[in-house]
Amino acid sequence: MLPLFHFLNAVVSALLLVVLAAIHFDELKQLARQIKLSSADAFKTAFELYQEGIFNFVHYKLGNVAATEDIVQDVFIKLWENRHQIKEDRSLKSYLFTIANNLALNYIRHAKIVMKFQQEFSEESSLQESPQAALEKKEAHEKLLTCIAALPEKQRIVFMMSRIEQLSYQEIAERLDISIKTVESHIGNALKTLRKLLQAAAL
């Protein structure tokens, strides 16, 4: 009798967990639906639910608190900006963590490219140069990096892949799953923006 009681109790407990999970899933679908309808309260709830988990996930990848905080903020900015494109049949948590992962990978890629750029610059500067020329070159280099970092995300990624990684437009298009014309557009806009930023920095 006792083993049967334990068995029935285990079955009831398992069924209860399934029901609770279904209720929770329905609540999250409703939350995604409300965000899609521009509910600020639903957006705040999503932030409170997932902010800590996303922070820990990104911080584990980067090991940089400031960069992690920026990415977490960008994740929720993107959620709000793209709220009308939310698919209600997709897990909101999965959607947010995918955004976070992509932003973290972009940060890592950018950091590697900047490090490579700085190493090459340092090697060039180690050649015989007057201190004044070396200082001016360093300042110009730092201004350029600052201006590149200020570019809109898509422009910055495409520009660095083209100018620093020296990938062809075809290779960039394939990596980012965009058209060659879109690559050309991002490069053109990035160059225009950089000219304006560099001119402003020179004032």
Residue frames as a rotation matrix with the C-alpha (Angstrom) as fourth column:
MET 1
0.567 0.823 0.000 0.00
0.823 -0.567 0.000 0.00
0.000 0.000 -1.000 0.00
LEU 2
0.486 -0.451 -0.749 2.79
0.208 -0.773 0.600 2.38
-0.849 -0.447 -0.281 0.97
PRO 3
-0.630 -0.742 0.230 4.77
0.401 -0.056 0.914 1.98
-0.666 0.668 0.333 -2.30
LEU 4
-0.192 0.645 0.740 1.57
0.956 -0.046 0.289 2.65
0.221 0.763 -0.608 -4.27
PHE 5
0.740 0.454 -0.496 0.96
0.598 -0.781 0.178 5.80
-0.307 -0.428 -0.850 -2.21
HIS 6
-0.002 -0.844 -0.536 4.49
0.134 -0.531 0.836 7.04
-0.991 -0.071 0.114 -2.92
PHE 7
-0.677 -0.218 0.703 4.05
0.676 0.195 0.711 6.28
-0.292 0.956 0.015 -6.62
LEU 8
0.259 0.876 0.407 0.76
0.934 -0.334 0.124 8.18
0.245 0.348 -0.905 -6.83
ASN 9
0.670 -0.073 -0.739 2.25
0.379 -0.822 0.425 11.06
-0.639 -0.565 -0.522 -4.88
ALA 10
-0.430 -0.899 -0.086 5.19
0.271 -0.219 0.937 11.24
-0.861 0.380 0.338 -7.32
VAL 11
-0.470 0.343 0.813 2.81
0.879 0.095 0.467 11.19
0.083 0.935 -0.346 -10.30
VAL 12
0.643 0.756 -0.121 0.70
0.766 -0.633 0.112 14.00
0.008 -0.165 -0.986 -8.81
SER 13
0.347 -0.602 -0.719 3.84
0.220 -0.693 0.687 16.05
-0.912 -0.397 -0.108 -8.09
ALA 14
-0.679 -0.619 0.394 5.11
0.485 0.024 0.874 15.57
-0.550 0.785 0.284 -11.66
LEU 15
-0.089 0.747 0.659 1.74
0.956 -0.122 0.267 16.56
0.280 0.654 -0.703 -13.12
LEU 16
0.721 0.335 -0.606 1.68
0.572 -0.782 0.249 19.63
-0.391 -0.526 -0.755 -10.88
LEU 17
-0.183 -0.884 -0.430 5.11
0.212 -0.463 0.861 20.69
-0.960 0.066 0.272 -12.17
VAL 18
-0.676 -0.011 0.737 3.92
0.732 0.111 0.672 20.27
-0.089 0.994 -0.066 -15.77
VAL 19
0.377 0.908 0.180 0.83
0.902 -0.404 0.150 22.38
0.209 0.106 -0.972 -15.08
LEU 20
0.582 -0.223 -0.782 2.85
0.352 -0.798 0.489 25.08
-0.733 -0.560 -0.386 -13.34
ALA 21
-0.549 -0.834 0.057 5.36
0.359 -0.173 0.917 25.15
-0.755 0.525 0.394 -16.22
ALA 22
-0.377 0.503 0.777 2.50
0.902 0.010 0.431 25.50
0.209 0.864 -0.458 -18.72
ILE 23
0.706 0.634 -0.315 1.01
0.700 -0.691 0.177 28.36
-0.106 -0.346 -0.932 -16.70
HIS 24
0.185 -0.738 -0.649 4.43
0.230 -0.609 0.759 30.06
-0.955 -0.290 0.057 -16.52
PHE 25
-0.698 -0.444 0.561 4.94
0.603 0.057 0.796 29.62
-0.386 0.894 0.228 -20.27
ASP 26
0.113 0.840 0.531 1.53
0.940 -0.263 0.217 31.16
0.322 0.475 -0.819 -20.96
GLU 27
0.722 0.108 -0.684 2.39
0.474 -0.797 0.375 34.08
-0.505 -0.594 -0.626 -18.68
LEU 28
-0.280 -0.918 -0.282 5.65
0.236 -0.350 0.906 34.68
-0.931 0.187 0.314 -20.56
LYS 29
-0.551 0.181 0.815 3.82
0.833 0.066 0.549 34.53
0.046 0.981 -0.187 -23.91
GLN 30
0.587 0.809 0.004 1.40
0.798 -0.580 0.167 37.11
0.138 -0.095 -0.986 -22.56
LEU 31
0.381 -0.559 -0.737 4.35
0.313 -0.672 0.671 39.21
-0.870 -0.487 -0.081 -21.39
ALA 32
-0.684 -0.654 0.324 5.89
0.483 -0.073 0.873 39.10
-0.547 0.753 0.366 -24.90
ARG 33
-0.130 0.743 0.657 2.50
0.946 -0.106 0.307 40.00
0.298 0.661 -0.689 -26.38
GLN 34
0.747 0.447 -0.492 2.18
0.616 -0.743 0.260 43.01
-0.250 -0.498 -0.830 -24.08
ILE 35
-0.114 -0.868 -0.483 5.70
0.258 -0.495 0.830 44.24
-0.959 -0.030 0.280 -24.91
LYS 36
-0.673 -0.082 0.735 4.84
0.730 0.091 0.678 43.92
-0.122 0.993 -0.002 -28.60
LEU 37
0.288 0.880 0.377 1.85
0.843 -0.420 0.337 46.18
0.454 0.221 -0.863 -27.88
SER 38
-0.246 -0.569 0.785 4.21
0.171 -0.823 -0.542 48.76
0.954 0.001 0.299 -26.30
SER 39
0.851 0.512 -0.119 3.36
0.169 -0.052 0.984 48.11
0.497 -0.858 -0.130 -22.64
ALA 40
0.063 -0.848 0.526 5.96
-0.573 -0.462 -0.677 49.89
0.817 -0.258 -0.515 -20.51
ASP 41
0.347 0.132 0.928 4.91
-0.912 0.277 0.302 47.81
-0.217 -0.952 0.217 -17.47
ALA 42
0.983 0.017 0.184 5.51
0.027 0.972 -0.235 44.54
-0.183 0.236 0.954 -19.37
PHE 43
0.513 -0.852 0.105 8.89
0.022 -0.110 -0.994 45.84
0.858 0.512 -0.037 -20.53
LYS 44
0.035 -0.462 0.886 9.81
-0.902 -0.396 -0.171 46.69
0.430 -0.793 -0.431 -16.93
THR 45
0.693 0.292 0.659 8.74
-0.584 0.764 0.275 43.19
-0.423 -0.576 0.700 -15.83
ALA 46
0.920 -0.389 -0.045 10.94
0.250 0.671 -0.698 41.60
0.302 0.631 0.715 -18.51
PHE 47
0.197 -0.877 0.437 13.87
-0.392 -0.479 -0.785 43.73
0.899 -0.016 -0.438 -17.39
GLU 48
0.134 -0.093 0.987 13.38
-0.991 -0.010 0.134 42.66
-0.003 -0.996 -0.093 -13.77
LEU 49
0.893 0.291 0.344 13.05
-0.299 0.954 -0.031 39.00
-0.337 -0.075 0.939 -14.80
TYR 50
0.846 -0.464 0.262 16.08
0.526 0.653 -0.544 38.71
0.081 0.598 0.797 -17.07
GLN 51
0.775 -0.553 0.307 18.49
-0.438 -0.819 -0.370 41.57
0.456 0.152 -0.877 -16.34
GLU 52
0.390 -0.652 0.650 20.53
-0.779 0.142 0.611 39.68
-0.490 -0.745 -0.453 -13.74
GLY 53
0.534 -0.149 0.832 20.76
0.260 0.965 0.005 36.47
-0.804 0.214 0.555 -15.79
ILE 54
0.876 -0.207 0.435 21.84
0.398 -0.195 -0.896 38.37
0.271 0.959 -0.088 -18.90
PHE 55
0.667 -0.664 0.338 24.42
-0.720 -0.691 0.064 40.31
0.191 -0.286 -0.939 -16.90
ASN 56
0.325 -0.546 0.772 25.94
-0.475 0.611 0.633 37.09
-0.818 -0.573 -0.061 -15.53
PHE 57
0.691 0.014 0.722 25.89
0.514 0.693 -0.506 35.46
-0.508 0.721 0.472 -18.99
VAL 58
0.857 -0.349 0.380 27.67
0.135 -0.558 -0.819 38.40
0.498 0.753 -0.430 -20.68
HIS 59
0.602 -0.652 0.462 30.08
-0.799 -0.480 0.363 39.05
-0.015 -0.587 -0.809 -17.82
TYR 60
0.529 -0.388 0.754 31.20
-0.004 0.888 0.460 35.41
-0.848 -0.246 0.469 -17.96
LYS 61
0.708 -0.216 0.672 32.10
0.705 0.265 -0.658 35.95
-0.036 0.940 0.340 -21.63
LEU 62
0.617 -0.388 0.685 33.78
0.156 -0.792 -0.590 39.37
0.772 0.470 -0.428 -21.27
GLY 63
0.150 -0.534 -0.832 35.05
0.979 0.198 0.050 39.64
0.138 -0.822 0.553 -17.70
ASN 64
-0.880 -0.383 0.281 34.51
0.378 -0.923 -0.074 43.39
0.288 0.041 0.957 -17.97
VAL 65
-0.398 0.777 -0.487 31.85
0.752 -0.029 -0.659 44.95
-0.526 -0.628 -0.573 -15.75
ALA 66
-0.373 0.228 -0.899 31.55
-0.260 -0.956 -0.135 48.27
-0.891 0.184 0.416 -17.61
ALA 67
-0.825 0.029 -0.564 31.26
-0.558 0.115 0.822 46.61
0.089 0.993 -0.079 -21.03
THR 68
-0.810 0.549 -0.207 28.78
0.558 0.829 0.017 44.08
0.181 -0.102 -0.978 -19.62
GLU 69
-0.337 0.695 -0.635 26.58
0.458 -0.468 -0.755 46.83
-0.823 -0.546 -0.161 -18.20
ASP 70
-0.515 0.087 -0.853 26.59
-0.629 -0.714 0.307 48.61
-0.582 0.695 0.423 -21.57
ILE 71
-0.907 0.140 -0.398 25.61
-0.229 0.630 0.742 45.42
0.354 0.764 -0.539 -23.39
VAL 72
-0.640 0.718 -0.273 22.80
0.736 0.472 -0.485 44.63
-0.220 -0.511 -0.831 -20.94
GLN 73
-0.261 0.515 -0.817 21.45
-0.036 -0.851 -0.525 48.13
-0.965 -0.107 0.241 -21.52
ASP 74
-0.652 -0.058 -0.756 21.75
-0.729 -0.229 0.645 47.66
-0.211 0.972 0.107 -25.30
VAL 75
-0.944 0.327 -0.035 19.88
0.311 0.923 0.226 44.33
0.106 0.202 -0.974 -25.10
PHE 76
-0.268 0.905 -0.332 16.82
0.771 -0.005 -0.636 45.97
-0.577 -0.426 -0.696 -23.60
ILE 77
-0.290 0.119 -0.950 17.08
-0.425 -0.905 0.017 49.00
-0.857 0.409 0.313 -25.88
LYS 78
-0.886 -0.079 -0.457 17.01
-0.456 0.330 0.827 46.60
0.086 0.941 -0.328 -28.85
LEU 79
-0.738 0.674 -0.041 14.10
0.658 0.705 -0.265 44.72
-0.150 -0.222 -0.963 -27.31
TRP 80
-0.064 0.745 -0.664 12.09
0.359 -0.604 -0.712 47.93
-0.931 -0.284 -0.229 -27.09
GLU 81
-0.399 -0.167 -0.901 13.15
-0.632 -0.662 0.403 49.29
-0.664 0.731 0.159 -30.48
ASN 82
-0.799 0.032 -0.601 12.26
-0.486 0.555 0.675 45.99
0.355 0.831 -0.428 -32.19
ARG 83
-0.718 0.514 0.469 9.23
-0.300 0.379 -0.875 45.17
-0.628 -0.769 -0.118 -30.02
HIS 84
0.235 0.880 -0.413 6.85
-0.811 -0.057 -0.583 45.09
-0.536 0.471 0.700 -32.98
GLN 85
0.043 -0.303 -0.952 8.91
-0.822 0.531 -0.206 42.27
0.569 0.791 -0.226 -34.51
ILE 86
-0.610 -0.261 0.748 8.65
-0.725 0.563 -0.395 40.00
-0.318 -0.784 -0.533 -31.44
LYS 87
-0.332 0.477 -0.814 7.42
-0.418 0.699 0.580 36.49
0.845 0.533 -0.033 -32.29
GLU 88
0.117 0.495 0.861 5.01
-0.980 -0.081 0.180 35.42
0.159 -0.865 0.476 -29.58
ASP 89
0.948 0.250 -0.199 5.60
-0.235 0.967 0.093 31.71
0.216 -0.042 0.975 -30.23
ARG 90
0.165 -0.959 -0.232 9.31
0.281 0.271 -0.921 32.14
0.945 0.087 0.314 -29.48
SER 91
0.406 -0.086 -0.910 10.74
0.912 0.106 0.397 32.16
0.062 -0.991 0.121 -25.95
LEU 92
0.924 -0.050 0.380 11.31
-0.045 -0.999 -0.020 35.76
0.381 0.001 -0.925 -24.83
LYS 93
0.676 -0.711 0.192 14.25
-0.241 0.032 0.970 34.59
-0.696 -0.702 -0.150 -22.72
SER 94
0.202 -0.586 0.785 15.85
0.770 0.590 0.243 32.86
-0.606 0.555 0.570 -25.71
TYR 95
0.643 0.128 0.755 15.30
0.654 -0.605 -0.454 35.99
0.399 0.786 -0.473 -27.82
LEU 96
0.941 -0.261 0.215 16.99
-0.331 -0.841 0.428 38.24
0.069 -0.474 -0.878 -25.24
PHE 97
0.462 -0.810 0.362 19.93
-0.064 0.376 0.924 35.91
-0.885 -0.450 0.122 -24.69
THR 98
0.354 -0.304 0.884 20.47
0.911 0.327 -0.252 35.63
-0.213 0.895 0.393 -28.45
ILE 99
0.830 -0.034 0.556 20.69
0.163 -0.940 -0.301 39.43
0.533 0.341 -0.775 -28.66
ALA 100
0.815 -0.524 0.248 23.09
-0.462 -0.329 0.823 39.46
-0.350 -0.785 -0.511 -25.69
ASN 101
0.388 -0.676 0.627 25.29
0.448 0.732 0.513 36.77
-0.806 0.082 0.587 -27.23
ASN 102
0.489 -0.162 0.857 25.50
0.843 -0.164 -0.512 38.60
0.224 0.973 0.056 -30.57
LEU 103
0.880 -0.151 0.451 26.40
-0.194 -0.980 0.051 41.89
0.434 -0.133 -0.891 -28.87
ALA 104
0.681 -0.658 0.321 29.05
-0.279 0.172 0.945 40.15
-0.677 -0.733 -0.066 -26.74
LEU 105
0.336 -0.543 0.769 30.58
0.782 0.616 0.094 38.53
-0.525 0.570 0.632 -29.84
ASN 106
0.684 -0.045 0.728 30.63
0.498 -0.700 -0.512 41.91
0.532 0.713 -0.457 -31.60
TYR 107
0.887 -0.364 0.284 32.40
-0.461 -0.669 0.584 43.43
-0.022 -0.649 -0.761 -28.59
ILE 108
0.484 -0.728 0.485 35.00
0.125 0.606 0.785 40.63
-0.866 -0.320 0.384 -28.53
ARG 109
0.414 -0.286 0.864 35.57
0.908 0.196 -0.370 40.96
-0.063 0.938 0.341 -32.29
HIS 110
0.830 -0.051 0.555 35.96
0.095 -0.968 -0.231 44.72
0.549 0.244 -0.799 -31.96
ALA 111
0.811 -0.530 0.248 38.37
-0.424 -0.241 0.873 44.39
-0.403 -0.813 -0.420 -29.02
LYS 112
0.382 -0.677 0.629 40.55
0.546 0.714 0.437 41.91
-0.745 0.177 0.643 -30.93
ILE 113
0.493 -0.151 0.857 40.69
0.809 -0.282 -0.516 44.15
0.320 0.947 -0.017 -33.99
VAL 114
0.902 -0.144 0.408 41.56
-0.241 -0.950 0.197 47.23
0.359 -0.276 -0.892 -31.90
MET 115
0.664 -0.685 0.298 44.31
-0.155 0.264 0.952 45.27
-0.731 -0.679 0.069 -30.12
LYS 116
0.293 -0.535 0.792 45.76
0.863 0.504 0.021 44.14
-0.410 0.678 0.610 -33.45
PHE 117
0.674 0.045 0.738 45.54
0.483 -0.782 -0.393 47.70
0.559 0.621 -0.549 -34.78
GLN 118
0.913 -0.318 0.257 47.33
-0.408 -0.660 0.632 49.05
-0.032 -0.681 -0.732 -31.70
GLN 119
0.486 -0.766 0.421 50.08
0.281 0.593 0.754 46.42
-0.828 -0.248 0.503 -31.96
GLU 120
0.312 -0.331 0.891 50.70
0.949 0.060 -0.310 47.31
0.050 0.942 0.333 -35.60
PHE 121
0.815 0.034 0.578 50.73
0.088 -0.994 -0.066 50.99
0.572 0.104 -0.813 -34.74
SER 122
0.838 -0.518 0.169 53.16
-0.279 -0.142 0.950 50.39
-0.468 -0.843 -0.263 -31.86
GLU 123
0.318 -0.734 0.600 55.51
0.696 0.611 0.377 48.47
-0.643 0.298 0.705 -34.16
GLU 124
0.425 -0.113 0.898 55.43
0.765 -0.486 -0.423 51.26
0.484 0.867 -0.120 -36.72
SER 125
0.906 -0.003 0.424 56.04
-0.178 -0.910 0.375 53.89
0.385 -0.415 -0.824 -34.04
SER 126
0.745 -0.662 0.084 59.06
0.172 0.312 0.934 51.97
-0.645 -0.682 0.346 -32.74
LEU 127
0.330 -0.624 0.708 60.87
0.925 0.063 -0.376 52.77
0.190 0.779 0.598 -36.00
GLN 128
-0.618 -0.674 -0.405 63.09
0.744 -0.668 -0.025 55.85
-0.253 -0.316 0.914 -35.99
GLU 129
0.196 0.736 0.648 60.77
0.680 -0.578 0.451 58.82
0.706 0.352 -0.614 -35.55
SER 130
-0.719 -0.393 0.574 61.08
-0.089 -0.767 -0.636 62.13
0.690 -0.508 0.516 -33.77
PRO 131
-0.830 0.412 -0.376 59.25
0.506 0.272 -0.819 62.25
-0.235 -0.870 -0.434 -30.40
GLN 132
-0.564 0.628 -0.536 56.99
-0.460 -0.778 -0.428 65.03
-0.685 0.005 0.728 -31.74
ALA 133
-0.471 0.353 -0.809 56.04
-0.801 0.213 0.559 63.04
0.369 0.911 0.183 -34.85
ALA 134
-0.802 0.135 -0.582 55.40
0.251 0.960 -0.122 59.93
0.543 -0.244 -0.804 -32.77
LEU 135
-0.784 0.514 -0.346 53.17
0.252 -0.245 -0.936 61.93
-0.567 -0.822 0.063 -30.38
GLU 136
-0.447 0.614 -0.651 51.17
-0.788 -0.614 -0.039 63.46
-0.424 0.495 0.758 -33.22
LYS 137
-0.569 0.188 -0.800 50.76
-0.502 0.692 0.519 60.08
0.651 0.697 -0.299 -34.86
LYS 138
-0.876 0.222 -0.428 49.58
0.455 0.678 -0.578 58.56
0.162 -0.701 -0.694 -31.56
GLU 139
-0.648 0.649 -0.398 47.04
-0.132 -0.610 -0.781 61.35
-0.750 -0.454 0.481 -31.03
ALA 140
-0.396 0.476 -0.785 45.72
-0.918 -0.191 0.347 60.94
0.015 0.859 0.512 -34.58
HIS 141
-0.731 0.052 -0.680 45.47
-0.086 0.982 0.169 57.19
0.677 0.182 -0.714 -34.06
GLU 142
-0.853 0.402 -0.334 43.53
0.446 0.229 -0.865 57.61
-0.271 -0.887 -0.375 -30.79
LYS 143
-0.502 0.682 -0.532 41.15
-0.581 -0.722 -0.376 60.11
-0.640 0.120 0.759 -32.43
LEU 144
-0.488 0.280 -0.827 40.50
-0.746 0.358 0.561 57.67
0.453 0.891 0.035 -35.26
LEU 145
-0.821 0.155 -0.550 39.75
0.318 0.924 -0.213 54.80
0.475 -0.350 -0.808 -32.85
THR 146
-0.751 0.563 -0.345 37.42
0.157 -0.355 -0.922 57.06
-0.641 -0.746 0.179 -30.84
CYS 147
-0.396 0.595 -0.699 35.57
-0.848 -0.530 0.029 58.10
-0.353 0.604 0.714 -34.00
ILE 148
-0.620 0.146 -0.771 35.28
-0.387 0.798 0.462 54.49
0.683 0.585 -0.439 -35.19
ALA 149
-0.877 0.274 -0.395 33.87
0.478 0.578 -0.661 53.48
0.047 -0.769 -0.638 -31.81
ALA 150
-0.617 0.648 -0.447 31.26
-0.181 -0.670 -0.720 56.26
-0.766 -0.363 0.530 -32.15
LEU 151
-0.776 0.335 -0.534 29.91
-0.560 0.023 0.828 54.88
0.289 0.942 0.170 -35.44
PRO 152
0.325 0.914 0.241 26.48
-0.942 0.335 -0.002 53.20
-0.083 -0.227 0.970 -35.42
GLU 153
0.145 -0.321 0.936 26.92
-0.453 0.820 0.351 49.50
-0.880 -0.474 -0.027 -34.67
LYS 154
0.713 0.187 0.676 26.27
0.400 0.682 -0.612 48.11
-0.576 0.707 0.412 -38.16
GLN 155
0.905 -0.424 0.042 28.46
-0.233 -0.576 -0.784 50.72
0.357 0.699 -0.620 -39.84
ARG 156
0.317 -0.830 0.459 31.27
-0.926 -0.166 0.338 50.12
-0.204 -0.532 -0.822 -37.34
ILE 157
0.296 -0.167 0.941 31.25
-0.125 0.969 0.212 46.34
-0.947 -0.180 0.266 -37.77
VAL 158
0.840 0.079 0.538 31.23
0.494 0.302 -0.815 46.49
-0.227 0.950 0.215 -41.58
PHE 159
0.829 -0.551 0.092 33.84
-0.459 -0.766 -0.451 49.27
0.319 0.332 -0.888 -41.68
MET 160
0.210 -0.792 0.574 36.27
-0.857 0.133 0.498 47.40
-0.470 -0.596 -0.651 -39.41
MET 161
0.433 -0.015 0.901 35.80
0.210 0.974 -0.084 44.14
-0.877 0.226 0.425 -41.29
SER 162
0.914 -0.034 0.403 36.62
0.397 -0.126 -0.909 45.99
0.082 0.991 -0.102 -44.52
ARG 163
0.708 -0.614 0.347 39.39
-0.405 -0.757 -0.513 48.36
0.578 0.223 -0.785 -43.48
ILE 164
0.144 -0.680 0.719 41.07
-0.981 -0.005 0.192 46.50
-0.127 -0.733 -0.668 -40.63
GLU 165
0.204 -0.044 0.978 40.34
-0.143 0.987 0.074 42.80
-0.969 -0.155 0.195 -41.24
GLN 166
-0.491 -0.409 -0.769 40.68
-0.728 -0.292 0.620 43.62
-0.478 0.865 -0.155 -44.97
LEU 167
-0.411 0.480 0.775 37.79
0.440 0.849 -0.293 41.39
-0.799 0.220 -0.560 -46.02
SER 168
-0.964 0.151 0.218 36.20
0.158 -0.334 0.929 41.82
0.213 0.930 0.299 -49.42
TYR 169
-0.514 0.849 0.123 32.64
-0.857 -0.502 -0.118 43.11
-0.038 -0.166 0.985 -49.73
GLN 170
0.081 0.516 -0.853 31.60
-0.524 0.750 0.404 39.60
0.848 0.414 0.331 -50.80
GLU 171
-0.531 -0.377 -0.759 33.18
0.384 0.691 -0.612 38.04
0.755 -0.617 -0.222 -47.68
ILE 172
-0.971 0.205 0.124 31.54
-0.220 -0.557 -0.801 40.62
-0.096 -0.805 0.586 -45.41
ALA 173
-0.226 0.943 -0.242 28.16
-0.933 -0.138 0.334 40.06
0.281 0.301 0.911 -47.05
GLU 174
0.024 0.187 -0.982 28.46
-0.131 0.974 0.182 36.29
0.991 0.124 0.048 -46.55
ARG 175
-0.791 -0.401 -0.461 29.57
0.378 0.271 -0.885 36.57
0.480 -0.875 -0.062 -42.91
LEU 176
-0.900 0.426 -0.089 26.79
-0.206 -0.598 -0.775 38.98
-0.383 -0.679 0.626 -41.94
ASP 177
-0.505 0.720 0.476 24.16
0.804 0.593 -0.043 37.47
-0.314 0.361 -0.878 -44.24
ILE 178
0.295 0.538 -0.790 23.48
0.065 -0.836 -0.545 40.79
-0.953 0.109 -0.282 -45.99
SER 179
0.830 0.043 0.556 23.68
0.550 0.102 -0.829 41.93
-0.093 0.994 0.061 -49.61
ILE 180
-0.240 -0.956 0.168 26.82
0.970 -0.230 0.077 43.44
-0.035 0.181 0.983 -51.17
LYS 181
-0.101 0.278 0.955 24.84
0.382 -0.876 0.296 46.64
0.919 0.395 -0.018 -51.80
THR 182
0.905 0.423 -0.045 24.08
0.172 -0.266 0.949 46.85
0.390 -0.866 -0.313 -48.07
VAL 183
0.340 -0.876 -0.342 27.81
0.870 0.155 0.468 46.45
-0.357 -0.456 0.815 -47.34
GLU 184
-0.419 -0.491 0.764 28.60
0.796 -0.603 0.049 49.25
0.436 0.629 0.644 -49.80
SER 185
0.371 0.673 0.639 25.94
0.196 -0.730 0.655 51.45
0.908 -0.118 -0.403 -48.20
HIS 186
0.908 -0.059 -0.414 27.33
0.416 0.026 0.909 50.86
-0.043 -0.998 0.048 -44.68
ILE 187
-0.059 -0.998 0.001 30.90
0.968 -0.057 0.245 51.63
-0.245 0.016 0.969 -45.84
GLY 188
-0.313 -0.010 0.950 29.81
0.588 -0.787 0.186 54.82
0.746 0.616 0.253 -47.61
ASN 189
0.675 0.648 0.353 27.81
0.084 -0.542 0.836 56.02
0.733 -0.534 -0.420 -44.61
ALA 190
0.701 -0.489 -0.518 30.65
0.677 0.231 0.698 55.10
-0.222 -0.841 0.494 -42.23
LEU 191
-0.330 -0.871 0.364 33.16
0.939 -0.344 0.028 57.15
0.101 0.351 0.931 -44.26
LYS 192
-0.018 0.418 0.908 30.80
0.262 -0.875 0.408 60.16
0.965 0.245 -0.094 -44.30
THR 193
0.908 0.408 -0.094 30.27
0.163 -0.139 0.977 59.90
0.385 -0.902 -0.193 -40.55
LEU 194
0.386 -0.848 -0.362 33.99
0.887 0.233 0.400 59.50
-0.254 -0.476 0.842 -39.87
ARG 195
-0.362 -0.489 0.793 34.81
0.718 -0.690 -0.097 62.60
0.595 0.534 0.601 -41.92
LYS 196
0.370 0.605 0.705 32.34
-0.028 -0.751 0.660 64.64
0.928 -0.264 -0.261 -39.87
LEU 197
0.949 -0.006 -0.316 33.58
0.308 0.238 0.921 63.21
0.069 -0.971 0.228 -36.55
LEU 198
0.088 -0.995 -0.042 37.25
0.990 0.083 0.110 63.77
-0.106 -0.052 0.993 -37.44
GLN 199
-0.253 -0.101 0.962 36.53
0.446 -0.895 0.023 67.32
0.859 0.435 0.271 -38.58
ALA 200
0.713 0.596 0.370 34.70
-0.092 -0.444 0.891 68.01
0.695 -0.669 -0.262 -35.32
ALA 201
0.775 -0.479 -0.412 37.57
0.613 0.414 0.673 66.49
-0.152 -0.774 0.615 -33.30
ALA 202
-0.163 -0.900 0.405 40.05
0.947 -0.257 -0.191 68.76
0.276 0.353 0.894 -35.09
LEU 203
0.307 0.358 0.882 38.20
0.220 -0.928 0.300 71.93
0.926 0.102 -0.363 -34.01
